[in-house]
């Protein structure tokens, strides 16, 4: 079965600094991969998604992610963070061709800024 | 989020019965219930496609889903347990093979 690992429970940087949130997946083939953001007491919003193709995908609000099959990774990046980026970020995977596009989420990374 | 509406937004219960409601205005064929417990990621409970229950994860029998039409999803809960305290998200996608999900804002259930 597929699984997702987000090794960093918390990441804290200064405003204007760059951000990288790590995601590793476990699946023998090439899955579909997603990054979602969850602001306090709100639902999940899709930032970006990877379907097989260009390994670098662009998302909303300046986010991008890079798929690496050799590393089984799908790390999220942003060049310069803002206070509005303070949230929990979830990496998720689904397996194509199964007839059931269940999303399996990682445990999430809480991102905050140094005041 | 007016694309998927969930009600109620908040729910505080003792050991009672209650139903959560979800309606999507996207014309999607697949609908889902996810449960998110505190400090945990969302986990799939049920998946419907064209009103047919496709997937039922290991969910206690006191949770009964219902899909009266392709745009509506209900979750009936009987004799809630404190471990049921969580946020319940409804989501939809164009069909069961398409992973372009849209999530609702969730119903926050607190069992006291």
Interface residues (C-beta under 8 A of the other chain):
Chain A: X32 X34 X41 X42 X43 X44 X45 X46 X49 X90 X94 X96 X97 X99 X100 X101 X102 X103 X105 X106 X107 X108
Chain B: X1 X30 X34 X40 X41 X42 X43 X44 X47 X54 X55 X89 X93 X96 X97 X98 X99 X100 X101 X103 X104 X105 X106 X108
